């Protein structure tokens, strides 16, 4: 996830250097590596494996070496899993011809930017890092617009809905659950001043950030993180079920 997140940041922001394939090819050329017949390997794809993590450590975008069990990599893994879950949901919805599949693709792209921000801990980031991996509030506001648009078409919510409503809807409910876990991984990073609060807002659930935490950046006020991406996935799951004419199962309290 880290390599993909960093590569995404490089591609989007025009970064060139040791993060992308171009940088790896440059290193190969500088080190004199070549093909078996002595020719240049610059026209070949770089290897997927690097062996740099075999000892149980990996690198952040800022160059720090941290244990793979570090909470930064835990958050990156959860974000990667979320994108995969959304991708699966998108495939189910493509089969049904839903027009909002492109929104999910955009969300996946935003999750790459989320990963870039997570992989750039503020405690070791320089200004150049921050410019390449900053995360604004604009995507959060866009999610709110989408939520409002779909909510206006849905019937009132009068009972607790269980994940159901057909394959598309159920896959979106699963994505929502993964999103909540990703958010739980990110909030501690924000509390520690290692990640941008807008990243937690984008993923979000209802968590309260503690401004008394020693490293939380100056000027950030604690407030409930009202649902953004998790709420979007919930509303979209209901909308998909409605469009497909599928029944949403509701919670029924078991008898004594």
Beta strands, then each sheet from edge to edge (+ up, - down):
strand 1: 57-59
strand 2: 65-67
sheet 1: 1+ 2-
end
